[in-house]
Amino acid sequence: MIEKRIAEILRSGQPDETVKVQGWVRTKRELKGFAFIEVNDGSSMASLQVVINETVPNYSEIIKKVNTGASVEVDGVIVASQGKGQRIEVKAESVQVYGDADPEVYPLQKKRHSFEFLRTIGHLRARTNSFGAMFRVRNAVATAIHQFFQERGFLWVHTPIITASDCEGAGEMFSVTSFDLNKIPRNKEGAIDYSKDFFARPTYLTVSGQLEAEVMAMAFSNVYTFGPTFRAENSNTSRHLAEFWMVEPEMAFCDLKEDMDLAEAFLKHIFKYVMETCREDMEFFNERIDKTVLETAENIINNQFERITYTEAVKLLEKAVEKADVQFEYPVSWGTDLQSEHERYLCEQLFKKPTIITNYPAQIKAFYMRLDEDEKTVSAMDIVAPKIGEIIGGSQREERLDVLQRRMAAQGMKEEDLWWYLDLRRFGTVPHAGFGLGFERIVQFMTGMANIRDVIPFPRTPENAEF
Amino acid sequence: MIEKRIAEILRSGQPDETVKVQGWVRTKRELKGFAFIEVNDGSSMASLQVVINETVPNYSEIIKKVNTGASVEVDGVIVASQGKGQRIEVKAESVQVYGDADPEVYPLQKKRHSFEFLRTIGHLRARTNSFGAMFRVRNAVATAIHQFFQERGFLWVHTPIITASDCEGAGEMFSVTSFDLNKIPRNKEGAIDYSKDFFARPTYLTVSGQLEAEVMAMAFSNVYTFGPTFRAENSNTSRHLAEFWMVEPEMAFCDLKEDMDLAEAFLKHIFKYVMETCREDMEFFNERIDKTVLETAENIINNQFERITYTEAVKLLEKAVEKADVQFEYPVSWGTDLQSEHERYLCEQLFKKPTIITNYPAQIKAFYMRLDEDEKTVSAMDIVAPKIGEIIGGSQREERLDVLQRRMAAQGMKEEDLWWYLDLRRFGTVPHAGFGLGFERIVQFMTGMANIRDVIPFPRTPENAEF
């Protein structure tokens, strides 16, 4: 294993120190009798400059091989750099080339490549500056998430990926089966004989771990999920993935207000953590991808989120239309769901910061959200953020058995499918609440990337399951 | 949300402090004019004793309701406890019962329930002492894993769950499809028309993220996966799950020796972390589940693991059989895989500690493992541990393009299916290595639980996808 990563050498290496550098060549500059190579090991955006001169054994053979993409091990000494842009560099004493990368065929030559092109080489794109920064930030966001919850005594719970309930209604589901699709067994009546399938019933990929997280919250009070979820929707957009990671905290003895407080603290924590640990990468995104990335992060860290009810939001939107401050494609009226354009107007134009919209009409929200006293709205909340729209959706859950049964019946749901979920209301029910964060959405939001396919190592989208 | 968890109150609460306690009643003891209830909120094995006397408003109504399983909020004052077994208790000033739990129907009454029975109430079992301890330990193991790798600069990478490659050969796979299984479209030739499926090709649930982790290691040097993996094998045993979580670190510039060093340090770290953070739960397992749990943990933390080659292992096993020290069901001979009974003899009887067996015959190991100089064995390693058998499997990977191609051909694999994996050897290849840890296996090992279904919240096994 690498003894000392390049990030550490760049940070604290001192002249005259001997070092072993292992990594991949990003660029080579040949001069008369010596050459500079930039070596990167993925630990930081910055590469380490290595000077190879003719005293290095096998100089001319090595120089032919240390092209972009080649892997090298350099033993050398740190020297103060004469050039601009770096404090130190390494003077090579010996160089070993583990693997070369033929410049005629290696696709990542020193030039800008389009993200579209890079998607076709998903096995190599992590070696570019953009994707290097991306996956370091992604890791930092994930780490911030665990840190936030673990520090507060939440348990990470692993809810099932394969599920037999298709009743959450959050979207179309993929089927999971051990059947040979060419020979699906049928019973005498000609129906599929699920008794012969692995789980002896139809099964699907989960769209959410929330219902199971509620089970765990009724024992541990505060829990969170962080795992993959799936949608079989044929949405070929820059914001949809068929497979994505979701974070779903669930808190017992918690109401909507505390749910919002936690969600706001959570988002602030993530941004702070990434700004502290990935500053260089975030500056790269700000410079190359979206000039507002740093400003947006500061906005989130330093401002209190706006909080308004759905009913107030509709009034504000109606007023804006009336005054011709804005034109919407979709009309606004109480009782219909807010469209992305409406949410964006509120957080981008009107409030210019993340906005929490609460208490939506019951008929446009899920059955498990707690019915408000007026019986018209539910204790739901959506956090919408400038430039990306909805980033968090949450609610206080319906903890009253009779109300929940009524809501399920109204939506045509069968109690026997969720007998265990109803049991949570039969035995020691408590007010509880939670929310869901789309992990890729926040990484996209944070880095300013235009397409969500570029914030996950191997995106799954319609007609694409490569690598 | 709960302001102060019961674990914290028990640890640092002082007499005369006023507290709000929120949780679920574990037991009730009624005496003349007052009652004791034990309240648990999942933050610790120990419950908090609350004394309710007649001065509490609605005393008699409350006493009827605070049965096992009921949820309560108690406002009260900490007092030094007169009874044995606890330093402090809470004298209630007011009690609110959020939800009761009818003793006639609530399944978790105060008595021992079999784990078999508890599996049928997977939505409630987390409220028992055993599963409380279990899921706190599970969370601690998960946290220890992230901590270990993050401290060492590894990136957590999310490898895909849905995959189009069925060529890793690690086991039977589940199919994933958006087809209506009742109407699978067919083309003119009568074959399944996969162009109409979501991904326009057959897709499966992943059995391992290793190959994709290698992609990421070739950019970031040190990475790890931690996510769900699947096997569609019809194994109805106490050690198999159809859905389980796996941890797979992958290191560039790393050989088998360093791979073993890391794996050993990793296991020691996990055990140390859990012993430090979940002492009370571990003592519970030691007392109630398996009397060797603490001893085994100390053994792992304090001993250097034994390291022997497969060839040496076979010799030792042959010698043991010859001397009639042991009888095996399966014969031992060089070239066949070690059976569980052989591994257990080595680590339990002979060495009495975790044992790393290395350099297995090439023909019994996967195509990607690095061929040794003798061309007979590969640089693989398995760590086998007393009482559970194989817990970690790893290897140095074959980084030489021509050797890898030869190995794939020998196993009848098509290069075009893994063109991107071969590319990693074409462009900047480096020696690299990694290993896989079955997450549930280590939790099972650590807690001494007999059945792996009892170490994951909602187990998926043949004919079972409940909850």
Interface residues (C-beta under 8 A of the other chain):
Chain A: M1 I2 R5 A7 Q22 G23 W24 V25 D41 G42 S43 G69 A70 S71 E73 Y98 G99 D100 A101 D102 V105 Y106 G122 H123 L124 A126 R127 F131 G132 F135 R136 R138 N139 A142 T143 H146 Q150 G153 L155 W156 V157 H158 T159 P160 I161 I162 T163 A164 E172 F174 S175 V176 T177 S178 F179 L181 N182 I184 I192 F198 F199 A200 R201 P202 T203 L205 E212 V215 M216 M218 A219 F220 S221 N222 G227 P228 F230 A232 N234 A242 E243 W245 M251 A252 F253 C254 E258 L262 E399 W420 Y421 D423 L424 R425 R426 F427 G428 T429 V430 P431 I456 P457 F458 R460 P462 E463 N464 A465 E466 F467
Chain B: M1 I2 R5 A7 Q22 G23 W24 V25 D41 G42 S43 G69 A70 S71 E73 Y98 G99 D100 A101 D102 V105 Y106 G122 H123 L124 A126 R127 F131 G132 F135 R136 R138 N139 A142 T143 H146 Q150 G153 L155 W156 V157 H158 T159 P160 I161 I162 T163 A164 E172 F174 S175 V176 T177 S178 F179 L181 N182 I184 I192 F198 F199 A200 R201 P202 T203 L205 E212 V215 M216 M218 A219 F220 S221 N222 G227 P228 F230 A232 N234 A242 E243 W245 M251 A252 F253 C254 E258 L262 E399 W420 Y421 D423 L424 R425 R426 F427 G428 T429 V430 P431 I456 P457 F458 R460 P462 E463 N464 A465 E466 F467
